[in-house]
Amino acid sequence: MEKVTIIGVDLAKIVFQLHGAAADGSVVFRKKLSRLQFCKFMASQPACVVAMEACGSSHYWARQMARLGHEPRLIAPAYVKPFVKRQKNDVADAEAIVEAAQRPTMRFVEPKTKEQQGAPGSALDCHTSAAAHARHISVGGEYPVHQLIG
């Protein structure tokens, strides 16, 4: 089996689509994972580039991927769009993210720190709130990645 050098992640509210590729661009895997499955899967992967479209939650996930030893890269959605080869869906988006991230002239977005995203206790840091945690679990949510790796 070929070694994965880059994983493209299409982030969503419930399910993440992953596209793993080797250095030559060949497809190694395509996976659809829940947040909890994603956390466990990424913790089991050897260090590699993890590319995502830049959005509010991508900064959080970039920090988590860095904690796991991966090299996170965030790409502005406008730079990913030209690489979508067929209709827009999660599978095509994850593949396009990998294609875009492999371009030598691609410009990446710097992941924001926790402080840059919002003050502790804000809506962006709700996983530290006991009340928010209780609400999250009561609606069938899963544990945040920091509880799995830290």
Helices and strands as residue ranges (DSSP letters): E 6-10, E 15-21, E 27-34, H 35-44, E 49-53, H 56-67, E 71-75, H 77-80, G 81-83, H 90-101, H 114-117, G 123-128, H 130-138, H 145-149
